[in-house]
Amino acid sequence: MKVDTKKFFVALLIFCATVIAIGFHDYKEGNNAVFETVTKSLLIFMGALPFMLLYRNILSRHVAYLSDKMDMQSEKLYETTNLLEEKVEEKTKELIDEGFIDPLTNLPNRHRLLFDMDRYHYNVLIIIKLHNFKELTQFFGNSIGDSLLQQFALWLTRLHYNAYRLGNHEFALLLEQDYVPQELITYCDTTIEELSRHSFTAGKENVSLLARMGVDAGEKYSLAHADAALQQAIEMAQTFVVYEAHREEESKQNHNIQTAKNIREAFHSGRLICYYQPIISTITGNIETYETLARLIDTNTTIIPPHDFLYIAQKTRLYPQLTQEIVAQACEAFKDRTESFTVHLCAQDVTNHSTIHFIEEIIVSTNTADRIIFELSEQDIYEHYIPMSLFMQHIRRLGARIAVDNFGSSYSNFDKIIHLEIDYLKIDGALINKIMHSPRHTQIIQTIASFADAIGAKTIAENVETAEILQQVTTMGIPYAQGYYIGKPGPCCFEQKD
């Protein structure tokens, strides 16, 4: 409560006068000692009172000033706090957007797709793959390929609001509407038809983009199911396939059975052959080594690459014979040549005693032990370290050498590799492909090259597709390189680049 100083002072004077009057009355009665004491006390108090009141006013004004300053500072602090919160929220949103946006097309990426699938209600997922994109890129070049992806992304966003880029030339759509089966088929047909009518620009040319689509619908739709439907559409050369669990499983089983049968027939008919891809020295430019690659020829003379049959072959009892056949063909092809050659082995080969015994006999009988290089995958070494290391020690005693294939693709377990006697580290092609555009990947490659030098191994750059990449790996001091620019795999050892 605020006190009126003047009124307080007047009241105090009246009080003091009253006390003096009482004291004067007592003095008349003869009590002069008490009167004198009280009078002196009152006079001292009244003399000090103005100064006390003045100090109180000064102190009151100072307190008010400080209170105002504190209010001002509190207001400024509140404003600063709000501003910081807005900045933090804005920066957080930017970082989230950066992690959720594909930089080439500005579409939401795979991470955002999974985020939206987990948090929002949709009924249909469609994966779209541009199946003629690779051919267009090879013909027009990578810059035109990037432009086509951007144009396709723009086309998608004009038709569908919830479009995503999954990576490379794969995209996705999320649909909210709960379609009945026939409506969903009509929707997919219409989308494919609209795409076929639309022209995209490739430099000065107009081109069409062809697509395959995998579709999964319902409350339990998933990326895995849509991808399985997409793979089925590709295998069956259909524009789209809607996922059906029982049909997918049955189709997969039938495919595995038929593939196993084809492998068996091809092996017994002599249609399992070797292709060879050259590996050059980046210093001399000469071919010094060839990589052996298995190929299967079907009854229509179509060449089937290993990723289409090797996994299934490994599930059959025939697989050890396939490995032995590949090793035998490669050793026979190089027994009278001077170049080295590589042969892939997996953990299943290394742990098979009959396969290892056969390898020992064939490399000795063909006198190729000092020129054969066994390629072992980084993943197999990581997961089967003891049998792999024992095999390396044993085979090196015969004069053979060891290469780690696809190094840098997954584990890159330097600690395990450093304790093994490795002759070559083959740098994974996925890293090499980004060497011209990504300083981070270039640094990783340089680290692998330095690590190889430290353990006395040599590096081989895989997937060298252009003259620029070859020049770059040469400049970085990588001694060997292979890829389509250098030479494509062929059925003989004389296939070189055009």
C-alpha positions as CSV (number, residue, x, y, z in Angstrom):
1,M,0.0,0.0,0.0
2,K,1.4,3.5,-1.0
3,V,1.8,5.9,2.0
4,D,1.2,9.7,1.7
5,T,4.5,11.1,3.0
6,K,3.1,14.6,3.9
7,K,0.2,13.2,5.9
8,F,2.5,10.8,7.6
9,F,4.8,13.6,8.6
10,V,2.0,15.8,10.0
11,A,0.6,12.9,12.0
12,L,4.0,12.3,13.4
13,L,4.4,16.0,14.5
14,I,1.0,15.9,16.2
15,F,2.1,12.7,18.0
16,C,5.3,14.3,19.1
17,A,3.6,17.5,20.3
18,T,1.1,15.4,22.3
19,V,4.0,13.5,23.9
20,I,5.8,16.8,24.8
21,A,2.5,18.2,26.2
22,I,2.2,15.1,28.4
23,G,5.8,15.4,29.4
24,F,5.3,19.1,30.3
25,H,2.3,18.2,32.5
26,D,4.5,15.6,34.3
27,Y,7.2,18.2,34.6
28,K,4.8,20.5,36.5
29,E,4.1,17.7,38.8
30,G,7.9,17.5,39.6
31,N,8.9,14.6,37.4
32,N,11.5,16.7,35.5
33,A,14.0,13.8,34.8
34,V,11.5,11.8,32.7
35,F,10.5,14.9,30.8
36,E,14.0,15.8,30.0
37,T,14.7,12.3,28.7
38,V,11.6,12.1,26.6
39,T,12.1,15.6,25.2
40,K,15.6,14.9,24.1
41,S,14.6,11.6,22.4
42,L,11.8,13.3,20.6
43,L,14.0,16.2,19.4
44,I,16.6,13.7,18.1
45,F,14.0,11.6,16.4
46,M,12.3,14.7,14.8
47,G,15.7,16.0,13.6
48,A,16.5,12.6,12.0
49,L,13.0,12.1,10.6
50,P,13.4,14.3,7.4
51,F,16.6,12.5,6.5
52,M,14.8,9.2,7.0
53,L,11.9,10.3,4.8
54,L,14.3,11.6,2.2
55,Y,16.2,8.3,2.1
56,R,12.9,6.4,1.9
57,N,11.9,8.4,-1.1
58,I,15.3,7.9,-2.8
59,L,15.2,4.2,-2.1
60,S,11.6,3.9,-3.3
61,R,12.5,5.6,-6.6
62,H,15.6,3.4,-7.0
63,V,13.5,0.3,-6.4
64,A,10.9,1.5,-8.9
65,Y,13.7,2.1,-11.5
66,L,15.2,-1.3,-10.9
67,S,11.7,-2.9,-11.2
68,D,11.1,-1.1,-14.5
69,K,14.5,-2.3,-15.8
70,M,13.8,-5.9,-14.8
71,D,10.4,-5.7,-16.5
72,M,12.1,-4.4,-19.7
73,Q,14.8,-7.1,-19.5
74,S,12.2,-9.7,-18.9
75,E,10.2,-8.5,-21.9
76,K,13.4,-8.6,-24.1
77,L,14.3,-12.0,-22.8
78,Y,10.8,-13.2,-23.6
79,E,11.0,-11.8,-27.1
80,T,14.5,-13.3,-27.6
81,T,13.3,-16.7,-26.3
82,N,10.4,-16.7,-28.8
83,L,12.7,-15.7,-31.6
84,L,15.1,-18.5,-30.7
85,E,12.3,-21.0,-30.5
86,E,11.1,-19.9,-34.0
87,K,14.6,-20.2,-35.4
88,V,15.1,-23.6,-33.9
89,E,11.7,-24.8,-35.2
90,E,12.6,-23.3,-38.6
91,K,16.0,-24.9,-38.7
92,T,14.6,-28.2,-37.5
93,K,12.1,-28.2,-40.3
94,E,14.8,-27.4,-42.8
95,L,16.9,-30.3,-41.6
96,I,13.9,-32.7,-41.7
97,D,13.0,-31.5,-45.2
98,E,16.6,-32.0,-46.4
99,G,16.5,-35.6,-45.1
100,F,13.1,-36.2,-46.7
101,I,13.6,-34.5,-50.1
102,D,15.3,-36.0,-53.2
103,P,17.7,-33.3,-54.3
104,L,17.5,-34.1,-58.1
105,T,13.7,-34.1,-58.5
106,N,12.6,-32.2,-55.3
107,L,10.1,-35.0,-54.7
108,P,9.8,-36.6,-51.2
109,N,12.3,-39.5,-50.9
110,R,12.0,-43.1,-49.6
111,H,12.5,-42.0,-46.0
112,R,9.5,-39.6,-46.3
113,L,7.5,-42.4,-48.0
114,L,8.1,-44.7,-45.0
115,F,7.3,-41.8,-42.6
116,D,4.0,-41.1,-44.4
117,M,3.0,-44.7,-44.6
118,D,3.6,-45.1,-40.8
119,R,1.7,-42.0,-39.7
120,Y,-1.1,-41.4,-42.2
121,H,-3.9,-43.5,-43.6
122,Y,-3.5,-44.6,-47.2
123,N,-5.0,-47.5,-49.1
124,V,-2.8,-48.0,-52.2
125,L,0.9,-48.1,-52.8
126,I,2.3,-48.1,-56.3
127,I,6.0,-48.5,-57.3
128,I,6.9,-47.3,-60.8
129,K,10.1,-48.3,-62.5
130,L,11.1,-46.7,-65.8
131,H,12.3,-49.8,-67.6
132,N,13.7,-48.1,-70.7
133,F,15.6,-45.4,-68.7
134,K,18.9,-47.2,-68.6
135,E,19.0,-47.5,-72.4
136,L,18.1,-43.9,-72.8
137,T,20.8,-42.8,-70.4
138,Q,23.4,-45.0,-72.2
139,F,22.4,-43.4,-75.5
140,F,22.0,-39.8,-74.5
141,G,24.2,-39.6,-71.5
142,N,23.8,-39.1,-67.7
143,S,22.9,-35.4,-67.9
144,I,20.0,-36.1,-70.2
145,G,19.1,-39.0,-67.9
146,D,18.9,-36.6,-64.9
147,S,16.7,-34.2,-67.0
148,L,14.3,-37.1,-67.9
149,L,14.0,-38.0,-64.2
150,Q,13.1,-34.4,-63.4
151,Q,10.6,-34.2,-66.2
152,F,9.0,-37.5,-65.1
153,A,8.8,-36.2,-61.5
154,L,7.0,-33.1,-62.7
155,W,4.6,-35.2,-64.8
156,L,3.8,-37.3,-61.8
157,T,3.2,-34.4,-59.5
158,R,0.7,-32.9,-62.0
159,L,-1.3,-36.1,-62.0
160,H,-0.8,-37.3,-58.4
161,Y,-0.2,-35.2,-55.3
162,N,1.5,-38.0,-53.3
163,A,4.5,-38.8,-55.5
164,Y,7.9,-40.0,-54.2
165,R,11.3,-40.9,-55.7
166,L,12.7,-44.1,-54.2
167,G,16.1,-43.9,-55.9
168,N,17.6,-44.2,-59.4
169,H,14.7,-44.6,-61.8
170,E,12.1,-45.9,-59.3
171,F,9.2,-43.8,-58.0
172,A,6.1,-44.4,-55.8
173,L,2.6,-43.2,-55.4
174,L,0.4,-43.2,-52.3
175,L,-3.4,-43.1,-52.9
176,E,-6.0,-42.4,-50.2
177,Q,-9.0,-43.7,-52.1
178,D,-10.1,-47.3,-51.3
179,Y,-10.4,-48.8,-54.8
180,V,-12.2,-52.0,-55.5
181,P,-10.1,-54.4,-57.6
182,Q,-11.5,-53.4,-61.0
183,E,-11.3,-49.7,-60.2
184,L,-7.6,-50.1,-59.3
185,I,-6.9,-52.0,-62.6
186,T,-8.6,-49.2,-64.5
187,Y,-6.6,-46.6,-62.6
188,C,-3.3,-48.3,-63.5
189,D,-4.3,-48.8,-67.1
190,T,-5.2,-45.1,-67.4
191,T,-1.9,-44.0,-65.8
192,I,0.1,-46.2,-68.2
193,E,-1.8,-44.9,-71.2
194,E,-1.3,-41.3,-70.2
195,L,2.4,-41.9,-69.8
196,S,2.6,-43.5,-73.2
197,R,1.0,-40.5,-74.8
198,H,3.3,-38.0,-73.1
199,S,6.6,-36.9,-74.8
200,F,9.7,-36.1,-72.8
201,T,12.6,-34.0,-74.1
202,A,16.0,-35.6,-74.5
203,G,18.2,-32.8,-75.8
204,K,16.6,-31.9,-79.1
205,E,14.7,-35.2,-79.4
206,N,11.4,-36.3,-78.1
207,V,11.3,-39.6,-76.3
208,S,8.8,-41.8,-74.5
209,L,9.3,-43.3,-71.1
210,L,8.1,-46.8,-70.5
211,A,7.1,-48.0,-67.1
212,R,6.4,-51.2,-65.1
213,M,4.3,-50.9,-61.9
214,G,3.9,-53.0,-58.8
215,V,0.7,-52.4,-56.8
216,D,-0.3,-53.3,-53.3
217,A,-3.7,-52.3,-51.8
218,G,-5.6,-52.7,-48.5
219,E,-5.0,-52.0,-44.9
220,K,-1.8,-54.1,-44.7
221,Y,-0.2,-52.8,-47.9
222,S,3.6,-52.7,-47.7
223,L,6.7,-51.6,-49.7
224,A,7.9,-55.2,-49.9
225,H,4.7,-56.4,-51.4
226,A,4.6,-53.6,-54.0
227,D,8.2,-54.3,-54.9
228,A,7.4,-58.1,-55.3
229,A,4.6,-57.2,-57.6
230,L,6.9,-54.9,-59.6
231,Q,9.5,-57.7,-60.0
232,Q,6.8,-60.0,-61.2
233,A,5.6,-57.4,-63.7
234,I,9.2,-57.1,-65.0
235,E,9.6,-60.9,-65.3
236,M,6.3,-61.3,-67.0
237,A,6.8,-58.2,-69.2
238,Q,3.5,-56.8,-68.0
239,T,2.8,-53.1,-67.5
240,F,1.6,-53.6,-63.9
241,V,0.8,-56.4,-61.4
242,V,-1.4,-56.1,-58.4
243,Y,0.1,-58.0,-55.4
244,E,-1.7,-61.2,-54.3
245,A,-0.1,-63.1,-51.5
246,H,-1.0,-66.6,-52.6
247,R,-0.2,-65.9,-56.3
248,E,3.1,-64.3,-55.4
249,E,4.3,-67.3,-53.3
250,E,3.1,-69.8,-55.9
251,S,4.8,-67.9,-58.7
252,K,8.0,-67.7,-56.7
253,Q,8.0,-71.4,-56.1
254,N,7.3,-72.2,-59.7
255,H,10.0,-69.9,-60.8
256,N,12.6,-71.5,-58.5
257,I,11.6,-75.0,-59.6
258,Q,11.8,-74.1,-63.3
259,T,15.1,-72.3,-62.9
260,A,16.7,-75.3,-61.0
261,K,15.5,-77.5,-63.8
262,N,17.0,-75.2,-66.5
263,I,20.3,-75.1,-64.6
264,R,20.5,-78.9,-64.5
265,E,19.7,-79.2,-68.2
266,A,22.2,-76.5,-69.2
267,F,25.0,-78.1,-67.1
268,H,24.5,-81.5,-68.6
269,S,24.1,-80.0,-72.1
270,G,27.4,-78.0,-71.9
271,R,25.5,-74.7,-71.8
272,L,27.3,-73.4,-68.7
273,I,30.1,-71.3,-70.0
274,C,32.6,-68.6,-68.9
275,Y,32.8,-65.0,-69.9
276,Y,35.9,-63.0,-69.3
277,Q,36.2,-59.2,-68.6
278,P,39.6,-57.5,-68.9
279,I,41.3,-55.7,-66.0
280,I,44.0,-53.2,-67.1
281,S,46.9,-51.5,-65.5
282,T,46.2,-47.8,-65.2
283,I,49.9,-47.2,-65.5
284,T,50.6,-49.0,-68.8
285,G,47.1,-49.3,-70.1
286,N,47.7,-53.0,-70.8
287,I,45.4,-55.9,-69.9
288,E,47.0,-57.9,-67.1
289,T,44.1,-59.8,-65.7
290,Y,40.7,-61.1,-66.6
291,E,37.7,-61.7,-64.4
292,T,35.9,-65.0,-64.9
293,L,32.1,-64.7,-65.0
294,A,29.6,-67.5,-65.2
295,R,26.9,-67.5,-67.9
296,L,24.0,-69.8,-68.6
297,I,22.7,-70.3,-72.1
298,D,19.0,-71.2,-72.2
299,T,17.3,-73.3,-74.9
300,N,16.6,-70.1,-76.9
301,T,20.3,-69.2,-76.9
302,T,19.7,-66.3,-74.5
303,I,22.6,-65.5,-72.3
304,I,21.6,-65.5,-68.6
305,P,23.8,-63.6,-66.1
306,P,24.7,-65.2,-62.7
307,H,22.4,-63.0,-60.6
308,D,19.5,-64.7,-62.4
309,F,20.4,-68.2,-61.5
310,L,23.4,-68.5,-59.1
311,Y,21.4,-68.0,-55.9
312,I,19.0,-70.8,-56.9
313,A,21.9,-72.9,-58.0
314,Q,23.4,-72.6,-54.5
315,K,20.2,-74.3,-53.1
316,T,20.7,-77.4,-55.2
317,R,23.0,-80.4,-54.8
318,L,24.4,-79.6,-58.3
319,Y,26.1,-76.4,-57.1
320,P,29.6,-77.9,-56.2
321,Q,29.7,-79.3,-59.8
322,L,28.9,-75.9,-61.2
323,T,31.8,-74.3,-59.3
324,Q,34.2,-77.0,-60.4
325,E,33.1,-76.6,-64.0
326,I,33.7,-72.9,-63.9
327,V,37.2,-73.3,-62.4
328,A,38.1,-76.0,-64.9
329,Q,37.0,-73.9,-67.9
330,A,39.0,-70.9,-66.6
331,C,42.2,-72.9,-65.9
332,E,42.0,-74.5,-69.3
333,A,41.5,-71.1,-71.0
334,F,44.6,-69.6,-69.3
335,K,47.0,-72.5,-69.1
336,D,48.9,-71.4,-72.2
337,R,48.5,-67.7,-71.6
338,T,50.5,-65.2,-69.6
339,E,47.7,-63.1,-68.0
340,S,46.3,-63.7,-64.6
341,F,42.6,-64.5,-64.1
342,T,40.2,-64.3,-61.2
343,V,37.5,-66.8,-60.2
344,H,34.7,-66.1,-57.7
345,L,34.3,-68.4,-54.7
346,C,31.6,-68.2,-51.9
347,A,31.6,-69.5,-48.4
348,Q,29.7,-72.6,-49.6
349,D,32.6,-73.4,-52.0
350,V,35.3,-72.8,-49.4
351,T,33.7,-75.1,-46.9
352,N,33.2,-77.9,-49.4
353,H,36.1,-80.3,-49.2
354,S,35.5,-81.9,-52.6
355,T,35.5,-78.5,-54.3
356,I,38.7,-77.5,-52.6
357,H,40.4,-80.8,-53.5
358,F,39.3,-80.4,-57.1
359,I,40.7,-76.8,-57.2
360,E,44.1,-78.0,-55.9
361,E,44.3,-80.6,-58.6
362,I,43.2,-78.5,-61.5
363,I,45.5,-75.5,-60.8
364,V,48.5,-77.8,-60.4
365,S,47.7,-79.9,-63.5
366,T,47.2,-76.8,-65.7
367,N,50.2,-74.9,-64.1
368,T,48.0,-71.9,-63.3
369,A,48.5,-71.7,-59.5
370,D,50.7,-68.6,-59.8
371,R,48.2,-66.8,-62.1
372,I,44.8,-67.6,-60.6
373,I,43.3,-65.1,-58.2
374,F,40.3,-66.2,-56.0
375,E,37.8,-63.5,-55.4
376,L,36.0,-63.7,-52.0
377,S,33.2,-61.3,-51.0
378,E,33.7,-58.9,-48.1
379,Q,30.5,-60.2,-46.6
380,D,31.5,-63.8,-46.7
381,I,34.8,-63.0,-45.1
382,Y,33.0,-61.1,-42.3
383,E,30.4,-63.8,-41.7
384,H,32.7,-66.9,-42.2
385,Y,36.0,-65.5,-41.0
386,I,37.6,-68.7,-39.7
387,P,37.0,-71.0,-42.7
388,M,37.8,-68.1,-45.1
389,S,41.1,-67.3,-43.4
390,L,42.1,-71.0,-43.3
391,F,41.3,-71.3,-47.1
392,M,43.4,-68.2,-47.8
393,Q,46.4,-69.6,-45.9
394,H,46.1,-73.0,-47.6
395,I,45.6,-71.7,-51.2
396,R,48.4,-69.1,-50.9
397,R,50.9,-71.9,-50.1
398,L,50.1,-73.3,-53.5
399,G,51.0,-69.9,-55.1
400,A,47.5,-68.5,-55.7
401,R,46.5,-65.0,-54.8
402,I,43.4,-63.6,-53.0
403,A,41.2,-60.6,-53.9
404,V,38.4,-59.1,-51.7
405,D,35.4,-58.4,-54.0
406,N,33.1,-55.4,-53.7
407,F,35.2,-53.9,-50.9
408,G,33.3,-50.9,-49.3
409,S,29.9,-52.2,-50.3
410,S,28.8,-53.2,-46.8
411,Y,30.9,-54.1,-43.8
412,S,34.4,-52.7,-44.7
413,N,35.7,-54.5,-41.6
414,F,39.3,-53.2,-41.7
415,D,40.2,-54.9,-38.5
416,K,39.6,-58.4,-39.9
417,I,41.1,-57.7,-43.3
418,I,44.3,-56.3,-41.8
419,H,45.0,-59.7,-40.2
420,L,44.7,-61.6,-43.5
421,E,47.2,-61.8,-46.4
422,I,45.2,-60.0,-49.2
423,D,46.7,-59.3,-52.6
424,Y,43.9,-57.2,-54.1
425,L,41.0,-55.0,-52.8
426,K,38.3,-54.5,-55.5
427,I,36.7,-51.2,-54.8
428,D,32.9,-51.6,-55.1
429,G,31.4,-50.2,-58.3
430,A,28.7,-48.3,-56.4
431,L,31.5,-46.1,-54.9
432,I,33.4,-45.7,-58.2
433,N,30.2,-44.6,-60.0
434,K,30.0,-41.5,-57.7
435,I,33.6,-40.5,-57.9
436,M,33.0,-37.7,-60.3
437,H,30.2,-36.1,-58.4
438,S,30.6,-36.8,-54.7
439,P,33.7,-35.5,-52.7
440,R,32.6,-37.8,-49.8
441,H,32.8,-40.9,-52.0
442,T,36.1,-39.8,-53.4
443,Q,37.4,-39.5,-49.9
444,I,36.2,-43.0,-49.0
445,I,37.9,-44.4,-52.1
446,Q,41.1,-42.6,-51.2
447,T,40.9,-44.0,-47.7
448,I,40.5,-47.6,-49.1
449,A,43.5,-47.0,-51.5
450,S,45.6,-45.8,-48.6
451,F,44.5,-48.8,-46.4
452,A,45.4,-51.2,-49.3
453,D,48.9,-49.6,-49.5
454,A,49.3,-50.0,-45.8
455,I,48.6,-53.8,-45.8
456,G,50.6,-54.4,-49.0
457,A,47.6,-55.0,-51.3
458,K,46.7,-53.4,-54.6
459,T,43.4,-51.8,-55.5
460,I,41.1,-52.5,-58.5
461,A,38.4,-50.0,-59.4
462,E,35.2,-51.7,-60.6
463,N,32.5,-50.4,-62.9
464,V,34.8,-47.9,-64.7
465,E,32.2,-46.7,-67.3
466,T,33.7,-43.6,-68.7
467,A,37.0,-42.1,-69.8
468,E,36.6,-39.4,-67.0
469,I,36.3,-42.1,-64.3
470,L,39.3,-43.9,-65.6
471,Q,41.3,-40.7,-65.6
472,Q,40.2,-39.9,-62.0
473,V,41.1,-43.4,-60.6
474,T,44.4,-43.2,-62.4
475,T,45.1,-39.8,-60.9
476,M,44.2,-41.2,-57.4
477,G,46.9,-43.8,-57.9
478,I,44.6,-46.9,-58.1
479,P,46.8,-49.3,-60.1
480,Y,44.0,-51.4,-61.8
481,A,40.6,-50.8,-63.3
482,Q,37.8,-52.7,-65.0
483,G,34.4,-51.8,-66.5
484,Y,32.4,-51.4,-69.7
485,Y,34.6,-48.5,-70.8
486,I,37.6,-50.8,-70.7
487,G,36.0,-53.9,-72.0
488,K,32.8,-55.9,-71.8
489,P,32.6,-59.5,-70.6
490,G,32.9,-61.9,-73.6
491,P,33.3,-65.6,-74.3
492,C,37.0,-65.3,-75.1
493,C,39.9,-63.5,-73.7
494,F,40.3,-60.9,-76.5
495,E,37.2,-58.7,-75.8
496,Q,38.4,-55.1,-75.5
497,K,36.7,-51.7,-75.6
498,D,35.7,-50.3,-78.9
